[in-house]
């Protein structure tokens, strides 16, 4: 529900990321669902789980080339994906995956 109403400005993306981070850290949420093309989103999925070769979040998001490519390259999205990777790196392996994809 955070998606459709929050497309647009940097402030919307930043706020959406902050809300999602709080849901994860304070309320124990263990998944982030996205509506995206499967191959592109799977690359990000592998990045946030530490199972890829991408150097950083921006590189992991480079596969998004179809509309709305601009949405995936916003600083708020890149920053959130980087945060999610750091968060996953800080929790035990037994923790559920933090990124669930919806094709």
GROMACS elastic network, one bead per residue, 0.5 to 0.9 nm:
[ bonds ]
;  ai    aj funct       b0    kb
    1     4     6  0.67026   500
    1     5     6  0.74153   500
    1     6     6  0.88950   500
    2     5     6  0.63319   500
    2     6     6  0.61767   500
    2     7     6  0.89694   500
    2    16     6  0.63863   500
    2    19     6  0.87509   500
    2    20     6  0.85753   500
    3     6     6  0.53568   500
    3     7     6  0.65337   500
    3    16     6  0.79891   500
    3    34     6  0.82680   500
    3    35     6  0.86438   500
    4     7     6  0.59910   500
    5     8     6  0.88118   500
    5    12     6  0.88462   500
    6     9     6  0.81076   500
    6    12     6  0.53557   500
    6    13     6  0.67076   500
    6    15     6  0.86386   500
    6    16     6  0.70939   500
    7    10     6  0.89771   500
    7    12     6  0.67448   500
    7    13     6  0.71244   500
    7    71     6  0.77697   500
    8    11     6  0.82566   500
    8    12     6  0.64640   500
    8    13     6  0.74284   500
    8    71     6  0.80778   500
    9    12     6  0.53149   500
    9    13     6  0.66294   500
    9    14     6  0.87515   500
   10    13     6  0.51880   500
   10    14     6  0.60807   500
   10    15     6  0.85473   500
   10    74     6  0.71776   500
   10    75     6  0.74180   500
   10    76     6  0.65110   500
   11    14     6  0.50586   500
   11    15     6  0.60252   500
   11    16     6  0.84691   500
   11    76     6  0.82146   500
   12    15     6  0.51714   500
   12    16     6  0.60695   500
   12    17     6  0.85950   500
   12    76     6  0.85915   500
   13    16     6  0.50998   500
   13    17     6  0.61856   500
   13    18     6  0.86300   500
   13    74     6  0.78339   500
   13    75     6  0.82678   500
   13    76     6  0.52168   500
   13    77     6  0.67088   500
   14    17     6  0.51673   500
   14    18     6  0.61984   500
   14    19     6  0.86796   500
   14    75     6  0.83124   500
   14    77     6  0.78142   500
   14    79     6  0.86764   500
   14    80     6  0.82891   500
   15    18     6  0.50315   500
   15    19     6  0.61367   500
   15    20     6  0.85421   500
   15    76     6  0.85730   500
   16    19     6  0.51868   500
   16    20     6  0.61627   500
   16    21     6  0.85882   500
   16    76     6  0.85684   500
   17    20     6  0.50788   500
   17    21     6  0.60282   500
   17    22     6  0.85827   500
   17    76     6  0.69315   500
   17    77     6  0.74401   500
   17    79     6  0.84063   500
   17    80     6  0.58204   500
   18    21     6  0.51006   500
   18    22     6  0.62295   500
   18    23     6  0.86398   500
   18    80     6  0.83430   500
   19    22     6  0.52098   500
   19    23     6  0.62272   500
   19    24     6  0.87381   500
   20    23     6  0.50231   500
   20    24     6  0.62813   500
   20    25     6  0.86876   500
   20    29     6  0.86197   500
   20    32     6  0.80780   500
   20    80     6  0.89394   500
   21    24     6  0.51494   500
   21    25     6  0.60955   500
   21    26     6  0.81890   500
   21    80     6  0.81833   500
   21    83     6  0.84176   500
   21    84     6  0.81675   500
   22    25     6  0.51119   500
   22    26     6  0.53206   500
   22    27     6  0.70332   500
   22    28     6  0.87923   500
   22    29     6  0.88650   500
   23    26     6  0.55890   500
   23    28     6  0.64568   500
   23    29     6  0.56374   500
   23    30     6  0.87982   500
   24    27     6  0.57581   500
   24    30     6  0.62920   500
   24    31     6  0.80484   500
   24    98     6  0.87603   500
   25    28     6  0.58460   500
   25    29     6  0.74365   500
   26    29     6  0.81656   500
   29    32     6  0.82325   500
   29    98     6  0.84026   500
   30    95     6  0.80136   500
   30    96     6  0.61744   500
   30    97     6  0.67262   500
   30    98     6  0.52318   500
   30    99     6  0.78828   500
   31    96     6  0.77525   500
   31    97     6  0.65800   500
   31    99     6  0.50561   500
   31   100     6  0.57466   500
   32    98     6  0.60249   500
   32   100     6  0.55524   500
   32   101     6  0.77391   500
   33    98     6  0.89708   500
   33    99     6  0.63435   500
   33   101     6  0.54200   500
   33   102     6  0.64097   500
   34    41     6  0.79985   500
   34    99     6  0.81538   500
   34   100     6  0.71667   500
   34   101     6  0.56041   500
   34   102     6  0.58657   500
   34   103     6  0.82724   500
   35    38     6  0.87181   500
   35    41     6  0.85550   500
   35   101     6  0.71344   500
   35   102     6  0.54699   500
   35   103     6  0.63635   500
   36    39     6  0.86966   500
   36    40     6  0.73781   500
   36    41     6  0.60292   500
   36    64     6  0.88848   500
   36   101     6  0.77011   500
   36   102     6  0.68589   500
   36   103     6  0.59817   500
   37    40     6  0.56727   500
   37    41     6  0.60649   500
   37    42     6  0.84507   500
   37    64     6  0.80697   500
   37    66     6  0.87837   500
   37   102     6  0.83763   500
   37   103     6  0.58299   500
   38    41     6  0.52087   500
   38    42     6  0.58240   500
   38    43     6  0.86291   500
   38   101     6  0.73886   500
   38   102     6  0.74392   500
   38   103     6  0.50657   500
   39    42     6  0.50913   500
   39    43     6  0.64307   500
   39    63     6  0.80563   500
   39    64     6  0.89705   500
   39   103     6  0.89003   500
   40    43     6  0.53904   500
   40    44     6  0.68368   500
   40    45     6  0.88248   500
   40    60     6  0.85092   500
   40    61     6  0.73387   500
   40    62     6  0.81689   500
   40    63     6  0.51876   500
   40    64     6  0.56458   500
   40    65     6  0.86649   500
   41    44     6  0.51330   500
   41    45     6  0.60734   500
   41    46     6  0.86809   500
   41    60     6  0.89800   500
   41    61     6  0.80238   500
   41    63     6  0.83116   500
   41    64     6  0.80649   500
   41   101     6  0.69143   500
   41   102     6  0.87970   500
   41   103     6  0.84784   500
   42    46     6  0.61435   500
   42    47     6  0.85317   500
   42   101     6  0.73562   500
   43    46     6  0.52098   500
   43    47     6  0.63250   500
   43    48     6  0.88851   500
   43    52     6  0.77552   500
   43    54     6  0.88193   500
   43    60     6  0.61442   500
   43    61     6  0.75694   500
   43    63     6  0.76639   500
   44    48     6  0.62098   500
   44    49     6  0.85367   500
   44    52     6  0.89118   500
   44    57     6  0.76816   500
   44    60     6  0.52917   500
   44    61     6  0.62215   500
   44    63     6  0.88765   500
   44    81     6  0.77642   500
   44    99     6  0.86830   500
   45    48     6  0.54062   500
   45    49     6  0.63183   500
   45    50     6  0.87199   500
   45    51     6  0.84889   500
   45    60     6  0.88152   500
   45    97     6  0.89977   500
   45    98     6  0.84625   500
   45    99     6  0.59391   500
   45   100     6  0.75678   500
   45   101     6  0.77628   500
   46    49     6  0.51569   500
   46    50     6  0.61680   500
   46    52     6  0.55263   500
   46    53     6  0.89282   500
   46    60     6  0.86024   500
   47    50     6  0.50653   500
   47    51     6  0.58574   500
   47    52     6  0.54267   500
   47    53     6  0.76612   500
   47    54     6  0.66760   500
   47    55     6  0.88818   500
   47    56     6  0.80252   500
   47    57     6  0.73351   500
   47    60     6  0.63579   500
   47    81     6  0.84789   500
   47    82     6  0.89421   500
   47    85     6  0.69318   500
   48    51     6  0.76899   500
   48    52     6  0.87354   500
   48    57     6  0.81971   500
   48    60     6  0.89490   500
   48    81     6  0.67115   500
   48    82     6  0.74653   500
   48    83     6  0.86630   500
   48    84     6  0.59532   500
   48    86     6  0.79091   500
   48    87     6  0.86891   500
   48    88     6  0.68548   500
   48    89     6  0.84826   500
   48    97     6  0.89062   500
   48    98     6  0.77068   500
   48    99     6  0.74460   500
   49    52     6  0.80804   500
   49    84     6  0.85781   500
   49    85     6  0.64400   500
   49    88     6  0.64398   500
   49    89     6  0.77238   500
   49    97     6  0.70818   500
   49    98     6  0.76023   500
   49    99     6  0.80961   500
   50    53     6  0.83495   500
   50    85     6  0.69643   500
   50    88     6  0.80069   500
   50    89     6  0.74115   500
   52    55     6  0.88018   500
   52    60     6  0.88246   500
   53    56     6  0.89455   500
   53    60     6  0.88073   500
   54    57     6  0.75106   500
   54    58     6  0.86982   500
   54    59     6  0.58598   500
   54    60     6  0.56333   500
   55    58     6  0.83487   500
   55    59     6  0.64455   500
   55    60     6  0.77392   500
   56    59     6  0.54581   500
   56    60     6  0.64196   500
   56    61     6  0.89264   500
   56    82     6  0.71130   500
   57    61     6  0.62714   500
   57    62     6  0.88379   500
   57    77     6  0.89261   500
   57    78     6  0.56828   500
   57    79     6  0.74967   500
   57    80     6  0.86170   500
   57    81     6  0.58052   500
   57    82     6  0.51925   500
   57    83     6  0.89537   500
   57    85     6  0.82202   500
   58    61     6  0.51930   500
   58    62     6  0.64560   500
   58    73     6  0.73039   500
   58    75     6  0.89532   500
   58    78     6  0.57465   500
   58    79     6  0.86001   500
   58    81     6  0.84824   500
   58    82     6  0.83281   500
   59    62     6  0.52261   500
   59    63     6  0.81710   500
   60    63     6  0.70648   500
   60    81     6  0.88600   500
   61    64     6  0.60546   500
   61    72     6  0.66521   500
   61    73     6  0.69430   500
   61    78     6  0.75511   500
   61    81     6  0.87673   500
   62    65     6  0.72746   500
   62    69     6  0.88689   500
   62    72     6  0.85128   500
   62    73     6  0.79140   500
   63    66     6  0.88438   500
   63    69     6  0.88998   500
   64    67     6  0.81150   500
   64    68     6  0.80856   500
   64    69     6  0.53604   500
   64    70     6  0.85987   500
   64    72     6  0.68530   500
   64    73     6  0.83480   500
   65    68     6  0.77902   500
   65    69     6  0.51663   500
   65    70     6  0.85493   500
   66    69     6  0.54464   500
   67    70     6  0.74219   500
   67    71     6  0.83662   500
   68    71     6  0.55268   500
   68    72     6  0.73336   500
   69    72     6  0.55270   500
   69    73     6  0.67116   500
   70    73     6  0.52755   500
   70    74     6  0.65239   500
   71    74     6  0.57110   500
   71    77     6  0.77893   500
   72    75     6  0.85885   500
   72    76     6  0.89176   500
   72    77     6  0.60809   500
   72    78     6  0.73961   500
   73    76     6  0.82605   500
   73    77     6  0.65548   500
   73    78     6  0.63873   500
   74    77     6  0.54066   500
   74    78     6  0.63693   500
   74    79     6  0.85859   500
   75    78     6  0.50655   500
   75    79     6  0.58500   500
   75    80     6  0.83682   500
   76    79     6  0.51064   500
   76    80     6  0.60277   500
   76    81     6  0.86182   500
   77    80     6  0.50456   500
   77    81     6  0.61416   500
   77    82     6  0.85340   500
   78    81     6  0.52333   500
   78    82     6  0.62013   500
   78    83     6  0.85993   500
   79    82     6  0.50825   500
   79    83     6  0.60994   500
   79    84     6  0.85891   500
   80    84     6  0.60498   500
   80    85     6  0.86002   500
   81    84     6  0.50218   500
   81    85     6  0.62889   500
   81    86     6  0.87422   500
   82    85     6  0.51761   500
   82    86     6  0.63517   500
   82    87     6  0.86260   500
   83    86     6  0.50765   500
   83    87     6  0.60321   500
   83    88     6  0.85414   500
   84    88     6  0.60494   500
   84    89     6  0.84675   500
   84    98     6  0.75780   500
   84    99     6  0.86239   500
   85    88     6  0.51458   500
   85    89     6  0.61122   500
   85    90     6  0.87009   500
   85    98     6  0.89933   500
   86    89     6  0.50346   500
   86    90     6  0.63625   500
   87    90     6  0.51466   500
   87    91     6  0.66627   500
   88    91     6  0.54548   500
   88    92     6  0.80457   500
   88    93     6  0.85057   500
   88    95     6  0.84690   500
   88    97     6  0.80284   500
   88    98     6  0.71362   500
   89    92     6  0.78900   500
   89    93     6  0.86474   500
   91    94     6  0.82268   500
   91    95     6  0.66881   500
   92    95     6  0.57412   500
   93    96     6  0.79310   500
   93    97     6  0.88987   500
   94    97     6  0.88606   500
   95    98     6  0.83847   500
   97   100     6  0.73294   500
